[in-house]
Amino acid sequence: MAEHRIFTTEFSKVYPLYVQKAERKGRSRDEVDQVICWLTGYSGAQLAGQIDKHVNFREFFAQAPALHPNSSLITGVVCGVRVEKVEDPLMQKIRYLDKLVDELAKGKAMEKILR
């Protein structure tokens, strides 16, 4: 089976889309960074470094310090797919990130997003 193209997509190309989605709904870039750092374990400076290096999603998650232990509590549907049912570990991490940004854009309280 062919690898999904999102795996080789540069994170730096998708990051501005996450920010735009959140900002359209009155949230901030800092809040987007906060949920990304919570999920991946990156510091703000490390996240900026990953964006500057133009790493792809595979590298972004492979180099992440540590996926948050509560990431398995992220549930729901993104793009018609239940995130907790995704079998590929990398795709599941990407869907977790998508879900967190969706929750942020929908106005959910940060305390609830960061389980």
C-alpha positions in Angstrom: 0.0 0.0 0.0 1.3 3.5 -0.9 2.4 5.8 1.9 0.0 8.7 2.6 1.3 12.0 1.1 0.7 13.9 4.4 3.6 11.9 5.9 6.1 13.6 3.5 4.3 17.0 3.6 6.4 19.8 5.2 5.0 20.7 8.6 5.9 24.3 7.9 3.4 24.3 5.0 0.5 23.1 7.2 1.4 25.1 10.3 0.1 28.4 8.9 -3.2 26.7 8.0 -3.6 25.6 11.6 -2.9 29.2 12.7 -5.3 30.7 10.1 -8.1 28.3 11.2 -7.7 29.3 14.8 -7.3 33.0 14.1 -10.5 33.0 12.0 -12.3 31.9 15.1 -10.7 34.4 17.4 -7.9 32.3 18.8 -4.2 33.1 18.7 -1.0 31.7 17.2 0.3 31.3 20.8 -2.7 29.0 21.6 -2.0 26.9 18.5 1.7 26.7 19.6 0.5 25.7 23.1 -1.6 22.8 21.9 1.2 21.6 19.5 3.8 21.8 22.3 1.4 20.0 24.7 1.0 17.1 22.3 4.6 16.8 21.1 6.7 17.9 24.1 8.5 20.5 22.0 9.3 23.8 23.7 8.3 27.0 21.8 11.9 27.4 20.6 12.1 23.8 19.4 8.8 24.1 17.6 10.1 27.2 15.8 13.3 25.3 14.9 11.3 22.5 13.4 9.3 25.0 11.3 12.5 26.7 10.2 14.1 23.4 9.2 11.1 22.5 7.0 10.8 19.0 8.3 8.0 16.8 7.1 5.3 15.3 9.4 7.2 12.0 9.7 10.3 13.8 10.9 8.3 16.2 13.0 6.8 13.5 15.1 9.9 11.2 15.0 12.0 14.0 16.5 9.3 15.1 19.0 10.6 14.9 22.6 7.6 12.9 23.9 4.0 12.5 22.9 1.9 13.6 25.9 0.7 10.7 28.0 -2.9 11.9 27.9 -2.9 12.0 24.1 -4.8 8.7 24.1 -7.7 10.7 25.7 -8.1 12.7 22.4 -11.3 11.3 20.8 -13.7 12.3 18.2 -14.0 12.7 14.5 -11.7 14.6 12.1 -12.4 14.5 8.4 -15.0 11.7 9.0 -12.4 9.5 10.7 -12.5 8.6 14.4 -9.1 9.5 15.7 -9.1 6.8 18.4 -9.7 4.1 15.6 -6.8 5.2 13.3 -4.4 2.2 13.0 -1.3 3.8 11.6 0.6 5.4 14.6 1.9 8.3 12.6 -1.5 9.1 11.0 -3.1 8.9 14.5 -0.6 11.5 15.8 -1.4 13.8 12.9 -5.2 13.3 13.5 -4.6 14.1 17.2 -3.0 17.4 16.2 -5.9 18.1 13.7 -8.4 17.4 16.5 -6.7 19.7 19.0 -6.7 22.5 16.4 -10.3 21.8 15.6 -11.3 22.0 19.3 -9.3 25.3 19.6 -11.1 26.8 16.6 -14.5 25.7 17.9 -13.9 27.8 21.1 -13.3 25.0 23.5 -11.6 26.0 26.8 -7.9 25.4 26.8 -8.2 23.4 30.1 -10.5 21.0 28.3 -8.3 20.8 25.1 -5.2 20.0 27.2 -6.9 17.1 28.9 
